[in-house]
Amino acid sequence: MVYQIEEKLWSWADQFTIRDLDDRPVYYVHSKLFSWGHKLSFQDLKGNELAFIEQRKLSLLPRYRIYRDGKLFAEMTRQFTWLEKRFTLDVPGPNDYTIEGSPSDHEFIFTRAGQKVATVSQTYFSATQLYGVHIVDGEDDVSILCACIVIDQVIDDEKNE
């Protein structure tokens, strides 16, 4: 499946629309206004929350928790590296995702158990705040898309510092 993630640029809070290749909305992501750290609700088209993303502020490197059904589902952390950005999406069991790439270009590769399972690329689309996410069939789309939103938040925070 290929998704397009578009960030709404002119709003008080972070808002994302995730669309399919036919440009139909599939998911929405809304942040809470005036919160300490990022808090984002990942929703279906009917407004049902599928995941909740919360930034952990008291951490040396960026760290986010992803909740599903009100329970901690995964934790995403940025790893310390010199050149590339590397993240780990720690999910239950031995199936963690490693995410590596170039943040300035929105170019990332997701691997799990040594296999490439998703790619993120701004080159799929020409708009500056629109990028594509290609996910291999059978993977957890919501988890991978949540990780993409986290990476976007980390990139924005680093640009603003």
N, C-alpha and C positions, 0 to 999 in steps of 0.2 A: 504494500500500500504506500502511496505517496501522498503526503500532506503538505500544505502551504501554511506557514505560521506568519501572521502579520501582526505587528504591534501597532496599536493606535497611538500615534505620536502626540496628539494634542488633547490630553485629558489630565485630570487631577491625580488619577491613580493609574497604575499599569493595567492595561487591558489588551488582551490578545484574542484574535479570532483564528481558529484553525479550520482550514477548508480542505476539501478533497480536490482532485485535479480538475473537476468540472466546475470549480469555484463555488461549490455549495458549502455553507458553514456546517461543520461537524461537531466542534467543541468551542467553548468560550472559556477564557481565564480572566478572572477579575481579582484585583488586589484590594485589600482592606485599606481604606484611607486613614492616615494618621496613626499608623501602628509602629511600634519599635521593632525594626527588622521587617523583612518582606513576609507577608502572609497572603497567599493566593489560593483562590478557589477554582479548581478545574471542574467545569460543568458540561453536561450534555446540553442539547438544544432546548430541553424543557426546563433547564435550571437546576436539575438534580446534580448534587455534588458527587463526582466520581473520585476525586482526590483533593487533599488539602496540603499545600506546600507551606512550610514554615522555616524561616531562616533562624539559625542558632547564632545569636550575636556574640556570645562570649567564647570565641574560638579564634585561634591564631590564623587559620586559613578558612576560606568560606565553607560553611557546613549547613546543609538543609535537611529537613526531615519531611518525608512524604507519608501522609496518613490516608488510609482507605477504610471506609466504614467506621471512622472514629478511632482506629487503631494504627499504631506505628507500623508502616509497611516496609519502608526503605529509608536509608540515609545516604545522602550524596555529599561527598567531600571533594574538595580540590586538593590534588597532590602537589607537593613542592617539586617543581622542575624549573630549569633555567630558561629554555627556549619555548617549547610547546606547552600548551595547557593540557593537563591530564586530570581527569575526574574519575572517581569510583562511585558507582551506584550499587550500594550494598543492599541486596534483597534477601529474603529468607532462603536459606539453603546455600548450596555451593554455586549458584548461578549468577554471581555478581557480574555487572557490566563494567568494562573499562572504556573510557571515552577519551580520545586523544585528538588534538588538532590545533588549528589556528583560530583563536578567538576573533581577531580583527577581521577575518574573512568569513566568519561563520562557516568554517569547513571542519567537520568532525567526523570521526568514524567510531561507531560503537562495536565492541567485540564482547563476546560471551563464550567462555570455554574455548578460546582461541579462534572462534569463527566470527567473521564480520556479519553483524545482524542489522545494522542501520547506518545510513550516511546522512549527514546534514550538509547542505551546500547552498550558499547564496547564489551560486552561479546557475541554479535551476531557473531563477527568476531575476529579472533586471531591476526591480524596485529595491531601494536601499534598505527598507525595513521589512522585507519579505524574503523568506528563505524556505527551501524545500527540505523535507525529511522523508527519506525512503526507508521503509521498514520491511524486513523480510517476513513473509507469511509465517504465522505461528508464534511470533514474538508478542510481548505485552505492549501494545501500542500506547496505552495510557501512561505506563511507567516511562517509556522512552520519550514521549512528548513532554511529560513533567520534567524530565532531565533536561530537555532542550530549553524549557522555560527557565529552569534554574541557571543554566549556562548563560542565557541572555541577561538575567539579573546580575550575575557575577561580572559579566563584561561591562554592563552599564555602570555598576558600582566602581569598577576599576577606572573607567573613563572619567567618572566624576570626582575621583580623588586627586 
